[in-house]
Each structure stands twice: as structure tokens, then as C-alpha cells.
């Protein structure tokens, strides 16, 4: 289930969303040029749960401190599929959320979702020494906001069924609910593993829930109507 675009026009240019995409792509290109040294770079600027829970800096030395990496890790990616998938999701869902919050508040929202997502992952795997990287936690927060703010928007989606490919239009609330169900069940299944590895499912779950809560707390940009309704509930 791959989102192609949403049918939900934005009233402003998504400068922050585009800027984040550009920065992530540039950092990824830099990673490619590092070659075998990229692993050191990832360990320097990714989130290592053991460093967070013990307050230590495991070599190689970290110029930002382990806690500064709660921000830097959001701009690192581990491969082409990783960055393409994340940037596609951010491009599809980010513009409307940015338009709702305004640029500065949206950037703060995005960053906080990423921080909270990482801390949730760390809380589940406190002794892990594998670096956590990627914008997935932040973007999961964007999806949480989108579901709350635009549940009736339509998502043009590419679906693969065995050898068949189909393009369908799905309401955002249903699309994101399916996505979250997959993340949540995958997180529960991953708990059988004693060490963090592969996809950081709990970061996705934590970022999504953080996005919903922060959307309610932050409210819209100045001059935009606050009241929204979802499933008959107004806030």
C-alpha cells in the first residue's frame, strides 16, 4: 500500500516540508560518499539507546552528545528504500499539516515527534547498541496529525495484490488506520526479539501517538479556525 498523492489542496507552499526533504537527500548523498566510513558516521549521529539510558558516549566520540542525536538521527537514512519511502510519505502528508500549523510550529511539531518516537524506542530496548536512524518517527507524527485533521481527505494509493497492481482512492482515516494497525502489530511481534534491529516499529507507534497529542495541544496557526471534528468528537 503505497501513497501516490492526496486529494487535499494546500493553501500555502510547504517550505519546511520541502526543506526537510532536501536536507535528508543531501545528507544521504554525503553518506554514500563516505563509503566504509558511513558506519562510523551513523554511530556518531544516530541514537544509540544504551548511550541515552546510561548517559555515556560509546566510541566513536559524539560531537553532539547522545541527547543531541535525538535531533540529528532524524536526518540520517540507511538505504535507498529507507529514504525514498520516508520522503514519499512526507511529501504526500506533510504539506497540509504544515499549512495547518504554520511553518515554525510545524517544524517544532515535526522535531518533537521525532524525539518522542526515539525515546519510546529507547524505553523498549534500553540496552541496545544498534543506532536508530531515519525520519520515520517524525513522519509517523505527521500521519497522526493528518488523520486527526483531515480524516475525509482522499489518498490515491498503489496496491499490490500478488502479481496485480491497482490504483485506488481511500479515505485518509481508513488509510492511516490500516497503516497504524500494521505498525502496532509489527511492534508487538518484534517484542520477541531481545535486541533492537531492523525496523524501529515502536518509534513509529510512539511518533504517531505523539503526533495526535501534540496536534491537540498545539492548535492551528494564528488566524485559522481551531475546531475540528472526527468521529463525532469536537476539539
C-alpha positions as CSV (number, residue, x, y, z in Angstrom):
1,X,0.0,0.0,0.0
2,X,1.9,3.0,-1.3
3,X,0.5,6.5,-1.2
4,X,0.9,8.4,-4.5
5,X,-0.8,11.7,-3.6
6,X,-3.6,13.1,-1.5
7,X,-6.7,14.9,-2.9
8,X,-6.5,17.7,-0.4
9,X,-5.2,21.0,-1.8
10,X,-2.9,23.1,0.4
11,X,-3.3,26.9,0.6
12,X,0.5,27.6,1.1
13,X,3.8,26.5,-0.2
14,X,5.2,23.7,2.1
15,X,8.6,25.3,2.5
16,X,9.5,23.4,5.7
17,X,8.5,20.1,4.3
18,X,10.5,20.6,1.1
19,X,13.5,21.8,3.1
20,X,13.4,18.7,5.2
21,X,13.3,16.5,2.2
22,X,16.2,18.4,0.6
23,X,18.3,18.2,3.7
24,X,17.6,14.4,4.1
25,X,18.6,13.8,0.5
26,X,21.8,15.8,0.7
27,X,22.8,14.1,4.0
28,X,22.1,10.7,2.3
29,X,24.3,11.6,-0.7
30,X,27.0,12.6,1.7
31,X,26.6,9.2,3.4
32,X,27.1,7.4,0.1
33,X,30.4,9.3,-0.5
34,X,31.6,8.2,2.9
35,X,31.8,4.6,1.8
36,X,33.1,2.3,4.6
37,X,33.3,5.3,7.0
38,X,29.5,5.7,6.8
39,X,29.1,3.2,9.7
40,X,31.2,5.5,11.9
41,X,29.1,8.5,10.8
42,X,25.9,6.7,11.6
43,X,27.2,5.7,15.1
44,X,28.3,9.3,15.7
45,X,24.9,10.9,14.9
46,X,22.3,8.1,15.3
47,X,20.5,7.4,18.5
48,X,22.1,4.6,20.4
49,X,19.7,3.5,23.2
50,X,22.5,2.4,25.5
51,X,24.0,5.9,25.4
52,X,20.7,7.5,26.3
53,X,19.8,5.3,29.2
54,X,23.3,5.2,30.7
55,X,24.4,8.8,29.9
56,X,27.6,7.7,28.3
57,X,29.2,8.3,24.9
58,X,30.3,5.0,23.4
59,X,33.1,5.4,20.8
60,X,33.4,6.8,18.2
61,X,33.2,10.2,20.0
62,X,29.9,12.1,19.5
63,X,30.2,15.9,18.9
64,X,26.5,16.5,19.7
65,X,26.3,14.4,22.9
66,X,23.9,11.4,22.9
67,X,21.0,13.6,23.6
68,X,21.7,15.9,20.7
69,X,21.5,12.9,18.5
70,X,17.7,12.8,19.2
71,X,17.5,15.5,16.6
72,X,20.3,14.6,14.2
73,X,19.2,11.0,13.8
74,X,16.0,12.2,12.1
75,X,18.0,13.3,9.0
76,X,20.0,10.0,8.5
77,X,18.9,7.1,6.4
78,X,20.2,3.5,5.9
79,X,19.5,2.9,2.2
80,X,17.6,3.9,-0.9
81,X,14.3,2.3,0.0
82,X,14.5,3.8,3.5
83,X,14.9,7.4,2.3
84,X,12.6,7.1,-0.7
85,X,9.8,5.6,1.4
86,X,10.1,8.2,4.1
87,X,10.4,11.2,1.7
88,X,7.4,10.0,-0.3
89,X,5.2,9.8,2.9
90,X,6.5,13.2,4.0
91,X,5.7,14.7,0.6
92,X,2.2,13.3,0.5
93,X,1.1,14.1,4.0
94,X,3.4,16.9,5.2
95,X,2.1,19.9,3.2
96,X,-1.4,20.0,4.7
97,X,-0.1,19.6,8.2
98,X,2.4,22.4,7.7
99,X,-0.3,24.6,6.3
100,X,-2.4,23.9,9.4
101,X,0.3,24.6,11.9
102,X,2.3,27.3,10.2
103,X,6.0,26.8,9.3
104,X,7.7,27.4,12.7
105,X,5.1,25.5,14.7
106,X,5.2,22.7,12.2
107,X,9.0,22.4,12.4
108,X,8.8,22.2,16.2
109,X,6.0,19.6,15.9
110,X,8.0,17.5,13.5
111,X,11.1,17.6,15.6
112,X,9.3,16.8,18.9
113,X,7.5,13.9,17.3
114,X,10.9,12.5,16.2
115,X,12.4,13.0,19.7
116,X,9.4,11.3,21.4
117,X,9.5,8.5,18.9
118,X,13.1,7.8,19.6
119,X,12.6,7.9,23.4
120,X,9.7,5.3,23.1
121,X,12.0,3.0,21.1
122,X,14.8,3.5,23.6
123,X,12.4,2.7,26.5
124,X,11.6,-0.7,24.9
125,X,15.2,-1.5,24.1
126,X,17.2,0.4,26.7
127,X,20.4,-1.7,26.3
128,X,20.5,-1.8,22.5
129,X,23.7,-0.6,20.9
130,X,22.4,-0.5,17.3
131,X,21.9,3.1,16.2
132,X,18.4,4.3,15.5
133,X,18.2,6.5,12.3
134,X,15.6,7.9,10.0
135,X,12.7,10.3,9.7
136,X,10.1,7.6,10.2
137,X,9.2,8.6,13.8
138,X,8.8,12.3,12.8
139,X,6.7,11.3,9.8
140,X,4.6,9.0,11.8
141,X,3.7,12.0,13.9
142,X,2.7,13.8,10.7
143,X,0.4,10.9,9.9
144,X,-1.2,11.1,13.3
145,X,-1.8,14.8,12.8
146,X,-3.2,14.2,9.3
147,X,-5.7,11.6,10.4
148,X,-6.9,13.9,13.1
149,X,-7.1,17.0,10.9
150,X,-8.1,15.6,7.5
151,X,-9.9,12.3,8.1
152,X,-12.1,12.7,5.0
153,X,-9.3,13.6,2.6
154,X,-8.7,11.0,-0.2
155,X,-5.4,9.2,-0.6
156,X,-4.6,7.9,-4.1
157,X,-2.9,4.6,-3.4
158,X,-0.9,2.0,-5.3
159,X,-1.8,-1.5,-4.1
160,X,0.0,-4.8,-5.0
161,X,-2.1,-8.0,-4.9
162,X,0.1,-10.9,-5.9
163,X,1.1,-10.1,-9.5
164,X,-1.7,-7.5,-9.9
165,X,-1.2,-3.7,-9.4
166,X,-4.2,-1.4,-8.8
167,X,-4.7,2.3,-8.1
168,X,-7.4,3.0,-5.6
169,X,-8.7,6.1,-3.7
170,X,-9.0,5.5,0.1
171,X,-10.3,8.0,2.8
172,X,-7.4,9.2,4.9
173,X,-8.8,8.0,8.2
174,X,-9.1,4.4,6.8
175,X,-5.7,4.5,5.1
176,X,-3.8,5.7,8.2
177,X,-5.8,3.4,10.5
178,X,-4.6,0.4,8.3
179,X,-1.1,1.8,8.4
180,X,-1.1,2.2,12.2
181,X,-2.5,-1.3,12.7
182,X,0.4,-2.7,10.7
183,X,2.9,-0.7,12.7
184,X,1.3,-1.7,16.1
185,X,1.0,-5.4,15.4
186,X,4.6,-5.4,14.0
187,X,5.8,-3.7,17.2
188,X,4.1,-6.3,19.3
189,X,5.6,-9.2,17.3
190,X,9.0,-7.6,17.4
191,X,9.0,-7.8,21.2
192,X,10.0,-11.4,20.9
193,X,13.4,-10.1,20.0
194,X,15.8,-9.3,22.8
195,X,17.7,-6.6,20.9
196,X,16.7,-3.8,18.6
197,X,17.3,-4.5,14.9
198,X,15.6,-3.8,11.6
199,X,12.6,-1.6,11.5
200,X,12.0,0.6,14.7
201,X,8.3,-0.3,15.0
202,X,7.9,1.3,18.4
203,X,9.3,4.5,17.1
204,X,6.6,4.5,14.5
205,X,3.9,3.9,17.1
206,X,5.3,6.4,19.5
207,X,5.7,9.1,16.9
208,X,2.1,8.5,15.7
209,X,0.6,8.9,19.1
210,X,2.8,11.9,19.8
211,X,1.5,13.5,16.6
212,X,-2.1,13.1,17.8
213,X,-1.5,14.5,21.2
214,X,0.7,17.4,20.0
215,X,-1.8,18.3,17.4
216,X,-4.5,18.8,20.0
217,X,-2.0,20.8,22.3
218,X,-0.5,23.0,19.6
219,X,-3.7,24.0,17.7
220,X,-3.6,25.8,14.3
221,X,-1.6,28.7,13.2
222,X,-2.9,32.2,14.0
223,X,-6.0,33.1,12.1
224,X,-7.0,29.6,11.3
225,X,-10.2,28.1,12.8
226,X,-9.3,25.6,15.6
227,X,-12.4,23.5,15.8
228,X,-12.2,20.1,14.1
229,X,-14.4,17.1,14.3
230,X,-13.5,13.5,14.0
231,X,-15.8,10.5,14.6
232,X,-18.4,13.0,16.0
233,X,-16.0,14.5,18.6
234,X,-15.1,18.1,18.5
235,X,-11.9,19.6,19.9
